[in-house]
Amino acid sequence: MVTAVPLLGWKRSAITATISLCLQGVCSQVGYFIHMQNHVFKRPIAFPRSQTFAIAFLGLLHIVIAQLKDIPDTEGDRKHGVKNLSILIGSKPVFWICVSLLEIAYGVAIMVGISAPYLWSKIITWPSHGASGVGHAILALILWYRAKSVDLKSNASTHSFYMLIWKLVSAEYFLIPFVR
């Protein structure tokens, strides 16, 4: 990862570490998409709604990851003079800002699902049929349920939540092809 390059010192700055992680999420999406469009399908590059959604959603997820990764190690960061959002405004506000951003993103994902032209896309990305609905709404509920039980004073608890976010990223990679 770019943040680990010794001479750049990107880990010491919250902004550069956040930008690096966000670019990681966005560039991988854009790079793979352009390669597939250009070289595999031989099509002109045009970003459909689903790809635009994936870029925005995964970019936001990686911004949240960049902020959440610092919460378990605030004491170590403070000791070594690393300035990050958790040090500047506190772990609790950062945690709830991140959870709120993700819940808003899932709300937008549900709205994208509602407006989808295909019924199968609506069913998978939004629970339009009561208990049979799956997708972003369930991920949002899992996120909210786990967020309420996190003890911010426990490194094990915050690290477990951080790992949950990576599981949500993996689930999102599964759901993205169903967004139309």
C-alpha positions as CSV (number, residue, x, y, z in Angstrom):
1,M,0.0,0.0,0.0
2,V,1.2,3.5,-0.8
3,T,0.8,4.7,2.8
4,A,3.5,2.2,3.9
5,V,6.2,3.7,1.6
6,P,8.9,4.9,4.0
7,L,9.9,8.3,2.6
8,L,6.4,9.5,1.8
9,G,5.2,9.4,5.5
10,W,1.5,9.3,4.4
11,K,0.5,7.5,7.6
12,R,1.5,10.5,9.6
13,S,-1.2,12.7,8.0
14,A,-4.8,11.8,8.3
15,I,-5.6,13.6,5.0
16,T,-3.0,11.8,2.9
17,A,-3.9,8.4,4.4
18,T,-7.6,9.0,3.7
19,I,-6.9,10.1,0.2
20,S,-4.7,7.1,-0.4
21,L,-7.3,4.6,0.8
22,C,-10.1,6.4,-1.1
23,L,-8.1,6.3,-4.3
24,Q,-7.4,2.6,-3.7
25,G,-11.2,2.0,-3.6
26,V,-12.0,4.2,-6.6
27,C,-9.0,3.5,-8.9
28,S,-9.5,-0.3,-8.7
29,Q,-13.1,0.1,-9.8
30,V,-12.3,2.5,-12.6
31,G,-9.2,0.6,-13.8
32,Y,-10.9,-2.7,-14.0
33,F,-14.0,-1.2,-15.7
34,I,-12.0,0.7,-18.3
35,H,-9.9,-2.4,-19.0
36,M,-13.0,-4.6,-19.5
37,Q,-14.8,-2.0,-21.6
38,N,-11.8,-1.1,-23.8
39,H,-9.9,-4.3,-24.2
40,V,-12.3,-7.2,-23.5
41,F,-15.6,-6.0,-24.8
42,K,-14.1,-3.5,-27.3
43,R,-16.7,-0.9,-26.4
44,P,-16.2,2.9,-25.9
45,I,-15.8,3.9,-22.3
46,A,-19.1,5.2,-20.9
47,F,-19.9,4.9,-17.2
48,P,-23.3,3.4,-16.6
49,R,-25.4,4.1,-13.5
50,S,-24.2,1.0,-11.8
51,Q,-20.5,1.8,-12.2
52,T,-21.1,5.4,-11.1
53,F,-22.8,4.0,-8.0
54,A,-20.0,1.5,-7.3
55,I,-17.3,4.2,-7.6
56,A,-19.2,6.6,-5.2
57,F,-20.2,3.9,-2.7
58,L,-16.8,2.2,-2.5
59,G,-15.0,5.6,-2.4
60,L,-17.1,6.5,0.6
61,L,-16.5,3.1,2.2
62,H,-12.8,3.5,1.9
63,I,-13.0,7.0,3.4
64,V,-14.8,5.5,6.4
65,I,-12.3,2.7,6.6
66,A,-9.4,5.3,6.7
67,Q,-11.1,7.0,9.7
68,L,-12.1,3.8,11.6
69,K,-8.7,2.2,11.3
70,D,-7.3,4.9,13.6
71,I,-9.8,4.4,16.5
72,P,-8.2,1.3,18.0
73,D,-4.8,2.9,18.2
74,T,-5.5,6.5,19.4
75,E,-3.1,6.1,22.3
76,G,-0.3,4.9,20.1
77,D,-0.9,7.7,17.6
78,R,-1.0,10.3,20.3
79,K,2.2,9.0,21.8
80,H,4.0,9.1,18.4
81,G,2.6,12.5,17.4
82,V,0.4,11.2,14.6
83,K,-2.4,13.7,13.9
84,N,-5.6,12.1,12.8
85,L,-9.3,12.8,13.2
86,S,-9.7,10.5,16.2
87,I,-7.0,12.5,18.0
88,L,-8.4,15.9,16.9
89,I,-12.1,15.4,17.7
90,G,-12.2,12.1,19.7
91,S,-12.9,8.5,18.9
92,K,-16.7,8.7,19.7
93,P,-17.5,11.5,17.3
94,V,-15.4,9.9,14.5
95,F,-17.0,6.5,15.1
96,W,-20.6,7.9,14.9
97,I,-19.8,10.1,11.9
98,C,-18.5,7.0,10.1
99,V,-21.5,5.0,11.0
100,S,-23.8,7.8,9.9
101,L,-22.0,8.2,6.6
102,L,-22.4,4.5,5.9
103,E,-26.1,4.5,6.9
104,I,-26.7,7.4,4.5
105,A,-24.8,5.5,1.8
106,Y,-26.9,2.5,2.4
107,G,-30.0,4.7,2.3
108,V,-28.9,6.0,-1.1
109,A,-28.2,2.5,-2.3
110,I,-31.8,1.5,-1.3
111,M,-33.1,4.5,-3.3
112,V,-31.0,3.4,-6.3
113,G,-32.5,0.0,-5.9
114,I,-36.1,1.4,-5.7
115,S,-35.5,3.3,-9.0
116,A,-34.0,0.3,-10.8
117,P,-35.7,-0.6,-14.0
118,Y,-35.4,-4.4,-13.4
119,L,-37.6,-6.2,-10.8
120,W,-34.7,-8.6,-9.9
121,S,-32.5,-5.7,-9.2
122,K,-35.1,-4.1,-7.0
123,I,-35.6,-7.3,-5.0
124,I,-31.9,-7.8,-4.4
125,T,-30.9,-4.2,-3.6
126,W,-34.1,-3.2,-1.8
127,P,-36.6,-5.1,0.4
128,S,-39.6,-4.3,-1.7
129,H,-41.3,-7.6,-0.9
130,G,-41.3,-7.5,2.9
131,A,-39.4,-10.3,4.5
132,S,-38.1,-11.6,1.2
133,G,-36.0,-8.5,0.6
134,V,-32.2,-8.7,0.9
135,G,-29.2,-6.6,0.1
136,H,-28.4,-3.1,1.2
137,A,-31.2,-2.8,3.8
138,I,-29.9,-5.9,5.6
139,L,-26.3,-4.7,5.5
140,A,-27.5,-1.4,7.0
141,L,-29.3,-3.2,9.8
142,I,-26.2,-5.3,10.5
143,L,-24.1,-2.2,10.6
144,W,-26.5,-0.4,13.0
145,Y,-26.9,-3.4,15.3
146,R,-23.2,-3.9,15.6
147,A,-22.5,-0.2,16.0
148,K,-24.7,0.1,19.0
149,S,-22.8,-2.7,20.8
150,V,-19.2,-1.3,20.2
151,D,-17.3,-0.3,23.3
152,L,-15.0,2.4,22.1
153,K,-12.7,2.0,25.1
154,S,-12.0,-1.6,24.1
155,N,-9.4,-2.1,21.3
156,A,-10.8,-5.6,20.6
157,S,-14.3,-4.2,20.2
158,T,-13.3,-1.4,17.8
159,H,-11.0,-3.7,15.9
160,S,-13.9,-6.2,15.5
161,F,-16.1,-3.5,14.2
162,Y,-13.4,-2.3,11.8
163,M,-13.2,-5.9,10.4
164,L,-17.0,-5.9,10.0
165,I,-16.6,-2.9,7.7
166,W,-14.2,-5.0,5.5
167,K,-16.9,-7.7,5.5
168,L,-19.4,-5.1,4.3
169,V,-17.0,-4.1,1.6
170,S,-16.9,-7.8,0.4
171,A,-20.7,-8.0,0.6
172,E,-20.9,-4.8,-1.5
173,Y,-18.7,-6.3,-4.2
174,F,-21.3,-9.1,-4.3
175,L,-24.2,-6.7,-4.6
176,I,-22.8,-4.2,-7.1
177,P,-23.5,-6.4,-10.2
178,F,-27.2,-6.4,-9.2
179,V,-27.4,-2.6,-9.2
180,R,-28.8,-1.4,-12.5
